[in-house]
Amino acid sequence: MQRPAFRPRRALRRRLRQVRRKEWKSTAAKRHNLRIRGISESNARKWAGSSKGHWRVAGSKVLQVSLPNAYWNRPAC
């Protein structure tokens, strides 16, 4: 059986999402930041209070939508 190919860009973006989520320390901050990035209230509550680890949540559709690839490509202010 062949291993799936390692995709460094995909892993890097996931790691960036993980770090960004870790910066949002409290559940309230996580929920607030998800809401301002267009996630529905129910999904924001669900994922802000998730007991899953940062890496696992970073791979979720919710964080991929709220922190899309274009988010990382824009110039820093």
C-alpha distances in whole Angstrom, upper triangle without the diagonal:
4,7,10,12,15,18,21,24,22,22,26,27,26,27,31,31,30,33,35,35,36,39,40,41,43,41,44,43,40,41,44,41,39,42,44,40,40,39,41,43,41,37,39,40,37,35,37,38,34,33,30,29,30,26,25,28,28,24,27,28,32,31,29,32,35,34,32,31,35,36,34,36,39,42,43,46
4,7,9,12,15,18,21,19,19,23,24,23,25,28,28,28,31,33,33,34,37,38,39,41,40,43,42,38,40,42,39,37,40,41,38,39,37,39,41,40,36,37,39,36,34,36,37,33,33,29,28,28,24,24,27,26,23,25,26,30,29,27,30,33,31,30,28,32,33,31,32,36,38,40,43
4,6,9,12,15,18,16,16,19,21,20,21,24,25,24,27,29,29,30,33,34,36,37,37,39,38,35,36,39,36,34,37,38,35,36,34,36,38,37,33,34,36,33,30,33,34,30,29,26,24,25,21,20,23,22,19,22,24,27,26,24,27,30,28,27,25,29,30,28,29,33,35,36,40
4,6,9,12,15,13,13,17,18,17,19,22,22,22,25,27,27,28,31,32,34,35,35,37,36,32,34,36,33,31,34,35,32,32,31,33,36,34,31,32,34,31,28,31,32,28,28,24,23,23,19,19,21,20,17,19,21,24,23,21,24,27,25,23,22,25,27,25,26,30,32,33,37
4,6,9,12,11,12,15,16,16,17,20,21,21,24,26,26,27,30,31,33,35,35,37,35,32,34,36,33,31,34,35,31,32,31,34,36,35,31,32,34,32,29,31,33,29,29,25,24,23,19,19,22,20,17,20,21,24,23,21,24,26,24,22,20,23,25,23,24,27,30,31,34
4,6,9,9,8,11,13,13,14,17,18,18,20,22,23,24,27,28,30,33,32,35,33,29,32,33,30,29,32,32,29,30,29,32,34,34,30,30,32,30,27,29,30,27,27,23,21,20,16,17,20,17,15,18,20,23,21,19,22,24,22,20,18,22,23,20,21,25,27,28,32
4,6,5,6,9,10,11,12,14,16,17,19,20,21,23,25,26,29,31,31,33,31,27,30,31,28,26,30,30,26,27,27,30,32,32,28,28,31,29,26,27,29,27,27,23,21,19,16,17,18,16,14,17,18,21,19,16,19,21,19,17,15,18,19,17,18,21,23,25,28
4,5,5,6,9,10,10,12,14,15,16,18,20,21,22,25,27,30,30,32,29,26,29,30,26,26,29,29,25,27,27,30,32,32,28,28,31,29,26,27,29,26,27,23,21,18,15,17,18,15,14,18,19,21,18,16,20,21,18,16,14,17,18,15,16,19,21,22,26
4,5,5,6,9,10,10,12,14,15,16,18,20,21,23,26,28,28,30,27,25,27,28,24,23,26,26,22,24,24,28,30,30,27,26,29,28,24,25,28,26,26,23,21,18,15,17,18,14,13,16,17,19,16,14,17,18,15,13,10,13,14,11,12,16,18,19,23
4,5,5,6,9,10,11,12,14,15,17,18,20,22,24,26,26,28,26,22,25,26,22,21,24,24,21,22,22,25,27,27,23,23,26,24,21,23,25,23,23,20,18,16,13,14,15,11,10,13,14,16,13,11,14,16,13,12,10,13,14,12,14,17,19,20,24
4,6,5,6,9,10,10,12,14,15,16,19,20,22,25,25,27,25,22,24,25,22,21,25,25,22,24,23,26,28,28,24,23,26,24,21,22,24,21,22,18,16,14,10,12,13,10,9,13,15,17,14,12,16,17,14,14,12,16,16,13,15,19,21,21,24
4,5,5,6,9,10,11,12,14,15,17,19,21,24,24,26,23,21,24,24,21,20,24,24,21,23,23,26,28,28,24,24,26,25,21,22,24,22,23,20,17,14,12,14,15,11,11,15,16,17,14,13,16,16,13,13,11,14,13,11,13,16,17,17,21
4,5,5,6,9,10,10,12,14,15,17,20,22,22,24,21,18,21,21,18,17,21,20,17,19,19,23,25,25,21,21,23,22,19,20,22,20,21,19,16,13,11,13,13,9,9,12,13,14,11,9,12,13,9,9,7,11,10,8,11,14,16,16,19
4,5,5,6,9,10,11,12,14,16,18,20,20,22,20,17,19,20,17,16,20,20,17,19,18,21,23,23,19,19,21,20,16,17,19,17,18,15,13,10,8,9,9,6,6,9,11,12,9,8,12,12,10,10,10,13,12,11,14,17,19,19,22
4,5,5,6,9,10,11,12,15,17,19,20,22,19,17,20,21,18,17,21,21,19,21,20,24,25,25,21,20,22,21,17,18,20,18,18,15,12,9,7,10,11,7,9,12,14,15,12,12,15,15,12,13,12,15,14,12,15,17,19,18,21
4,5,5,6,9,10,11,13,15,18,19,20,18,15,18,19,15,15,19,18,16,19,19,22,24,24,21,19,22,21,17,17,20,19,19,17,14,11,10,13,12,8,11,13,15,14,11,11,14,13,9,11,10,13,11,8,12,14,15,14,17
4,5,5,6,9,10,11,14,16,16,18,15,12,15,16,13,12,16,16,13,16,15,19,20,20,17,15,18,17,14,14,17,15,17,14,12,9,8,10,9,5,8,10,11,11,7,8,11,10,7,9,10,12,10,9,13,15,17,16,18
4,5,5,6,9,10,12,15,15,17,15,12,15,17,14,14,17,18,16,18,17,20,21,21,18,16,18,17,13,13,15,14,14,12,9,5,6,8,8,5,8,10,13,12,9,11,14,12,10,13,14,16,14,13,17,18,20,18,21
4,5,5,6,9,11,14,15,17,14,12,16,17,14,15,18,18,16,19,19,22,22,23,20,18,19,19,16,15,17,16,16,15,12,8,9,12,11,9,12,14,16,15,12,13,16,14,12,14,15,17,14,13,16,17,18,16,18
4,5,5,7,10,13,14,15,12,10,13,13,10,11,15,14,13,16,16,19,20,21,18,15,17,18,14,13,16,16,17,15,13,10,11,13,11,9,13,14,15,13,10,12,14,11,9,12,13,15,12,11,15,15,16,14,16
4,5,5,8,10,10,12,10,7,11,12,9,10,13,14,13,15,14,17,17,18,15,13,14,14,11,9,12,12,13,12,10,7,9,11,9,8,11,12,14,12,9,12,13,11,10,13,15,17,14,14,18,18,20,18,19
4,5,6,9,11,13,10,9,13,14,12,13,16,17,16,19,18,20,20,21,18,15,16,16,13,11,13,13,13,12,10,7,10,12,11,10,14,15,17,15,12,15,17,15,13,17,18,20,17,16,20,21,21,19,21
4,6,9,11,12,9,9,13,13,11,13,16,16,15,19,18,21,20,22,19,16,17,18,15,13,15,15,16,16,14,11,13,16,14,13,16,17,19,17,14,16,18,15,14,17,18,20,16,16,19,19,20,17,18
4,6,8,9,5,5,9,9,8,10,13,13,13,16,15,18,17,18,16,13,14,15,12,10,12,13,15,15,14,11,14,16,13,13,16,16,18,15,13,16,17,14,13,17,19,20,17,17,21,20,21,19,19
4,7,8,7,7,11,11,11,13,15,16,17,19,18,20,19,20,18,15,15,16,13,10,11,13,14,15,13,11,15,16,14,15,18,18,20,18,16,19,20,17,17,21,23,24,20,21,24,24,25,22,22
4,5,5,6,9,10,11,12,14,16,17,19,17,18,16,17,16,13,12,14,12,9,9,12,13,14,14,13,17,18,15,16,20,19,21,18,16,20,20,18,18,22,24,25,22,23,27,26,27,24,25
4,5,5,6,9,10,11,12,14,15,17,15,15,13,14,13,10,8,10,9,5,6,9,11,13,13,13,16,16,13,15,18,17,18,15,15,18,19,16,17,21,24,25,22,23,27,27,28,26,26
4,5,5,6,9,10,10,12,14,16,14,14,12,13,13,10,9,12,11,7,9,12,14,16,17,16,19,19,16,18,21,19,20,16,16,20,19,16,18,21,24,25,22,23,27,26,27,25,25
4,5,5,6,8,10,11,12,15,14,15,13,15,14,10,11,13,12,8,11,13,15,17,16,15,18,19,15,16,19,18,19,15,14,18,17,14,15,19,22,22,19,20,24,23,24,21,21
4,6,5,6,9,10,11,13,11,13,12,13,11,8,9,10,8,5,8,10,13,14,14,12,15,15,12,12,16,14,15,12,11,14,14,11,13,16,19,20,17,18,22,22,23,21,22
4,6,5,6,9,10,11,9,10,8,10,9,5,6,9,8,5,8,11,14,15,16,14,17,17,13,15,17,15,15,12,12,15,14,11,14,17,20,21,18,20,24,23,25,23,24
4,5,5,6,9,10,10,11,9,12,12,8,9,12,11,9,12,14,17,18,19,17,20,20,16,17,19,17,17,14,13,16,15,12,14,17,20,20,17,20,23,22,23,21,21
4,5,5,6,9,9,11,11,14,12,9,11,13,11,9,13,15,18,18,18,15,18,18,14,14,17,15,15,12,11,13,12,9,10,14,17,17,14,16,19,18,20,18,18
4,6,5,7,6,8,9,11,9,6,9,11,9,8,12,13,16,16,17,14,16,16,12,13,15,13,12,8,8,11,10,6,9,12,16,16,14,16,19,19,21,20,20
4,5,5,5,6,7,10,9,6,9,12,11,10,13,15,19,19,20,18,20,20,16,16,18,16,15,11,11,14,12,9,12,15,18,18,16,19,21,20,23,22,22
4,6,7,10,10,13,13,10,13,15,14,13,17,18,22,22,22,20,22,22,18,17,19,18,16,13,12,14,12,9,11,14,17,16,14,17,19,18,20,19,18
4,6,9,11,14,12,10,13,15,13,13,17,18,21,21,21,18,19,19,16,15,17,15,13,10,9,11,8,5,8,10,13,13,11,14,16,15,18,17,18
4,6,9,12,10,9,13,14,13,14,17,18,22,21,22,20,21,20,17,16,17,15,13,10,11,12,8,7,10,11,15,15,13,17,19,18,21,21,21
4,7,8,6,6,10,11,10,11,14,15,19,18,19,18,19,18,14,15,15,13,11,7,9,11,8,7,11,12,16,17,15,18,21,20,23,23,24
4,6,5,6,9,10,11,12,14,15,19,19,21,20,22,20,16,17,18,15,13,10,12,14,11,11,14,16,20,20,19,22,24,24,27,27,27
4,6,5,6,9,10,10,12,14,18,19,21,20,22,21,17,18,20,16,15,12,14,17,14,13,16,19,23,23,21,24,27,26,29,28,28
4,5,5,6,9,10,11,12,16,17,20,19,21,19,16,18,19,15,14,11,14,17,15,14,18,20,24,25,23,26,28,28,31,30,31
4,5,5,6,8,10,10,14,14,17,16,18,16,12,14,15,11,11,8,11,13,12,11,15,17,20,22,20,22,25,26,28,28,29
4,5,5,6,8,10,14,14,16,15,17,16,12,14,15,12,12,8,10,13,12,10,13,16,20,21,19,21,24,24,26,25,26
4,6,5,6,8,12,14,16,16,18,17,13,16,17,14,15,11,13,16,15,14,17,20,23,24,22,24,27,27,30,28,29
4,6,6,6,10,11,14,14,16,14,11,14,15,12,13,10,12,15,15,14,17,19,23,24,23,24,28,28,31,30,31
4,5,5,9,9,11,11,13,11,8,10,12,9,10,8,9,12,13,12,14,16,20,22,20,21,24,25,28,27,28
4,6,9,10,11,11,14,13,10,12,14,12,13,10,11,14,14,13,14,18,21,22,20,21,25,25,27,25,26
4,6,9,11,12,15,13,11,14,16,14,16,13,14,17,18,16,18,21,24,26,23,25,28,29,31,29,30
4,5,8,9,12,10,8,12,13,11,14,12,12,16,17,16,17,20,23,25,23,24,28,28,31,29,31
4,6,9,12,10,9,13,14,13,16,15,15,18,20,19,20,23,25,28,25,26,29,31,33,31,32
4,7,8,6,6,10,11,10,14,13,13,16,18,18,18,20,22,25,23,24,27,29,31,29,31
4,6,5,6,9,10,11,15,14,13,16,18,18,17,20,21,24,22,22,25,27,29,27,29
4,6,5,6,9,10,13,13,11,13,16,15,14,17,18,21,19,18,22,23,25,24,26
4,6,5,7,9,13,13,11,12,16,15,14,16,17,20,18,17,21,23,25,24,26
4,5,5,7,11,11,10,12,15,15,15,16,18,21,20,19,23,25,27,26,29
4,5,5,9,8,7,10,12,12,12,14,16,19,17,18,21,23,25,24,26
4,6,8,8,6,7,11,11,10,11,13,16,14,14,18,19,22,21,24
4,7,8,7,7,11,12,11,12,13,16,16,15,18,21,23,23,26
4,5,6,6,9,10,11,12,14,17,16,17,20,22,25,25,27
4,6,5,6,9,10,10,13,15,15,16,19,21,24,24,26
4,5,5,6,8,10,13,15,14,16,19,20,23,23,25
4,5,5,6,8,11,13,11,13,16,17,20,20,22
4,6,5,5,8,11,10,11,14,16,19,19,22
4,6,5,9,10,10,12,15,16,19,20,22
4,6,10,10,9,11,14,14,17,17,19
4,7,8,6,8,11,12,15,15,17
4,5,5,7,9,11,14,15,18
4,5,6,7,9,13,14,17
4,5,5,6,10,12,15
4,6,6,9,10,12
4,6,8,9,12
4,7,9,12
4,7,9
4,6
4
